[in-house]
Amino acid sequence: GLPQAEITLTSRREGEEVEERKNLKAEPDGSFRYLFSSLRVSTTYGFERSGVTSPIYRLTVINRPAVRQLTVMLRPPAYSGLPHRQLDDNVGDITALKGTRAAVAIATSAPCRQASLLFDGGARVPFQIQGAEGRTEFTLRAPGRYRIALQDSQGIENVDPIDYSIVILPDASPTAAIPVPGTNLDVTEKTRLPMLFRIADDYGFTGLR
């Protein structure tokens, strides 16, 4: 047919009954353009002009996978004597001693094909996935950051995952002192010398030799 200077775009969001109508004017090359911005639900659309309608087309919105719930359990090294500690739900920032074991559990918005913890420097720790849930563990070795990468059953990945921090608490070396006699003395083989040893560590001892 003859080129048209104006057409009507009709659209309807999924779950809505009201149809939206927008008049579009032709571009200099005779084409018509319209941008559907921030689509959150699937939408059908078509065109009309002078009683003539086009077929109905469909824009299908696919939701990317996302972490719905995050749980982190911290198991400090045995020598510290510290108890296991679970972080609040959806808190992933970790502050703990070097050597702490972190058990991470996630629940995702959809079943995933794979999921991993991605660390600064490129290290990757995979989750064991079962449907929309996953579990994994890692040992704190150095400060840094990590994030959770997801890929659903259709191969669609999550975008802009949250960065979580890892902070290593200081652990001072054990100290030892001999306050009694507290000075150098000359003694014979038969001298009986009372001595007092004082040892200390910020998290305790597992052995003494």
C-alpha positions in Angstrom: 0.0 0.0 0.0 0.9 3.7 0.0 3.4 4.9 2.6 1.7 6.1 5.8 2.5 9.3 7.7 1.0 8.0 11.0 0.0 4.7 12.5 -1.4 3.6 15.9 0.5 1.2 18.2 -1.7 -0.9 20.4 -0.3 -2.8 23.4 -1.5 -4.7 26.4 0.5 -5.9 29.4 -0.1 -9.4 30.7 -2.7 -9.5 33.4 -4.3 -6.2 32.3 -7.5 -5.6 30.4 -6.9 -2.0 29.4 -5.3 -1.6 26.0 -2.8 1.3 25.5 -2.8 3.2 22.2 0.0 5.5 20.9 0.1 7.4 17.7 3.4 7.0 15.9 4.7 9.4 13.2 6.8 8.2 10.4 10.6 8.7 10.4 12.2 10.5 7.4 13.0 7.1 5.9 9.3 6.1 6.2 9.8 3.6 9.2 8.1 3.8 12.6 9.9 3.3 15.8 8.9 2.9 19.5 10.8 1.9 22.6 9.2 -0.2 25.3 11.2 0.8 28.3 11.5 -1.0 31.6 9.3 -3.9 30.6 8.5 -6.0 33.7 5.8 -8.3 32.3 5.2 -9.9 28.9 3.3 -7.6 26.6 1.3 -8.1 23.3 1.3 -5.4 20.6 0.1 -4.6 17.1 -0.6 -1.8 14.7 -3.7 -0.1 13.2 -4.3 2.3 10.4 -7.6 3.2 8.8 -9.4 0.1 10.0 -6.6 -2.2 8.9 -4.9 -4.2 11.8 -1.6 -6.1 11.9 -1.2 -9.5 13.5 -0.7 -9.5 17.2 2.9 -9.9 18.4 4.2 -10.8 21.8 7.2 -9.5 23.8 8.0 -12.2 26.4 9.8 -11.0 29.6 12.2 -13.6 31.1 13.2 -13.0 34.7 16.8 -13.4 35.4 17.8 -15.7 38.4 18.4 -14.0 41.7 19.3 -14.9 45.3 16.2 -14.8 47.4 17.8 -15.9 50.6 21.4 -16.1 51.8 22.6 -17.9 55.0 26.3 -17.9 56.1 27.5 -20.1 59.0 31.0 -19.4 60.4 33.1 -22.2 62.1 36.2 -20.6 63.7 39.4 -22.6 63.9 39.4 -25.0 66.8 42.3 -23.4 68.6 40.3 -20.2 69.1 37.7 -21.8 71.3 35.1 -19.6 69.7 31.6 -21.0 69.0 30.0 -21.4 65.6 28.2 -18.3 64.5 25.4 -17.8 62.0 25.1 -14.4 60.3 21.7 -12.7 60.0 19.7 -13.8 57.0 20.9 -12.2 53.7 24.1 -10.9 55.3 27.1 -12.0 53.4 29.9 -9.7 54.7 32.2 -11.8 56.8 34.6 -10.7 59.6 36.4 -13.6 61.2 39.8 -15.2 62.0 42.0 -16.6 59.3 41.2 -20.3 58.9 37.5 -19.9 59.7 35.3 -22.2 57.6 32.3 -20.5 56.0 29.3 -22.6 55.0 27.1 -20.7 52.5 23.5 -21.7 51.6 21.3 -19.9 49.1 17.7 -20.1 47.9 17.2 -18.8 44.3 14.2 -17.3 42.5 14.2 -20.3 40.0 16.0 -23.6 39.7 19.6 -23.1 38.6 21.9 -25.1 36.4 24.9 -23.9 38.2 26.0 -21.4 40.9 29.4 -20.3 42.2 31.1 -18.0 44.6 33.4 -15.7 42.6 36.4 -14.2 44.5 38.7 -11.3 43.8 41.5 -12.7 41.7 39.3 -15.1 39.7 39.0 -18.0 42.2 35.7 -19.8 41.9 33.9 -22.1 44.4 30.9 -24.0 42.9 27.7 -24.7 44.8 26.1 -28.1 45.1 22.8 -27.4 43.4 19.5 -29.1 44.1 16.6 -27.3 42.3 16.4 -23.7 43.6 18.8 -24.3 46.6 22.5 -24.5 46.8 25.3 -25.1 49.4 29.0 -24.7 49.5 31.9 -24.0 51.9 35.2 -22.2 51.8 38.1 -21.4 54.2 39.0 -17.8 54.9 42.6 -17.2 53.8 42.9 -13.5 53.1 40.8 -10.4 53.0 38.9 -9.6 49.8 35.5 -9.6 48.2 33.2 -12.2 46.7 29.9 -12.4 44.9 27.4 -15.1 43.8 27.0 -16.0 40.1 23.9 -17.8 39.0 22.9 -19.5 35.8 19.3 -20.9 35.5 18.1 -23.9 33.6 17.9 -21.9 30.3 21.4 -20.6 30.6 20.3 -17.1 31.7 22.7 -15.5 34.2 22.1 -13.0 37.0 23.4 -9.4 36.6 25.0 -7.0 39.0 25.4 -9.5 41.9 26.1 -8.0 45.3 29.7 -7.7 46.4 30.3 -9.0 49.9 33.4 -8.3 51.9 35.8 -10.6 53.8 37.7 -9.0 56.7 40.4 -11.1 58.6 40.5 -10.5 62.3 44.1 -10.1 63.8 45.4 -13.0 65.7 48.5 -12.1 67.7 51.3 -14.7 68.4 51.5 -16.3 71.8 53.7 -14.5 74.4 55.8 -16.0 77.2 57.5 -14.3 80.1 59.5 -15.5 83.2 58.7 -13.0 86.0 60.4 -15.2 88.6 63.3 -15.0 89.0 63.0 -12.2 86.4 66.7 -11.8 85.8 69.8 -13.8 84.8 71.4 -15.8 87.7 74.5 -18.0 88.1 73.5 -21.3 89.6 75.2 -24.6 90.3 73.9 -28.1 89.3 72.4 -28.6 92.8 70.6 -25.3 93.0 66.8 -25.5 93.3 65.4 -22.4 91.6 61.7 -21.5 91.9 60.5 -20.2 88.6 57.2 -18.7 87.4 56.2 -18.8 83.7 53.5 -16.6 82.4 52.1 -17.3 78.9 49.3 -15.6 77.1 47.4 -15.7 73.8 44.3 -13.8 72.6 42.4 -17.0 71.8 44.0 -19.7 74.0 46.3 -22.7 73.4 45.9 -26.2 72.0 49.3 -27.4 73.3 52.4 -26.5 75.2 55.9 -27.9 74.9 
